[in-house]
Amino acid sequence: MRFLLVFVLLIVLTLNVSAADYRGDCNIAFHGSSTLHDFHGKARCQPFTVNNIDGVMDISKLSVAVADMDTDNSKRDKNMREMFEEKKHPLITSSAAVVPLKDIRATQKSGSSSSSKVTFTLMIRDVAKPVTATITNFAETDSRITADVTFILSLADFLLKPPSVLGMIKVDDKVSVTASFVLNATK
């Protein structure tokens, strides 16, 4: 009986001390080039939840609506949405990102030029590929975590045909993406 009581008490204490949930939000900025000029765009993630258990953050699913992607050019936005086949595939999703906070904290404290990495699965249309991103600008308080996650997206890797205008102006294959995350602890 004593063993059972100690066991239950340990489980309760462990759950209370080492588990937390965060309400997440992120803004996405993307940058690409074409034969005519560079372009920038933005989007927002749909609200999501992050579980933090024993210092390991689990971001099960994150979504961005293709319709919300904006480059401040309606014709370019229309071409971009057609490339993503928005009507058939309205969301770009990522999943299964597991982030050990101790590794990020250690990198930040060391002040070294090395940066933390995170790997997740990105799904665009019906193609899913692993992506490795760099974590920068990490900041943490008792109730909030912020960070930027940056990666290069290859359109060809996701079987996307870059938009072109009159066959002369073509978008480059590589697009730089930065997602700025804000995670607020839920109580």
Protein Blocks (a to p, Z undefined) as FASTA:
>chain_A
ZZmmmmmmmmmmmmmmmgccdddddddddddddfkbccdddddddddddddeehiacdfb
acddfklpcehiaklmmmmmmmnommlmmbccdehiacdfklmmmmmmnopabdcddddd
ddehjaccddddddehiacdfkbccddddddddfklnopacddeehlaccdfbdcddddd
dddddZZ
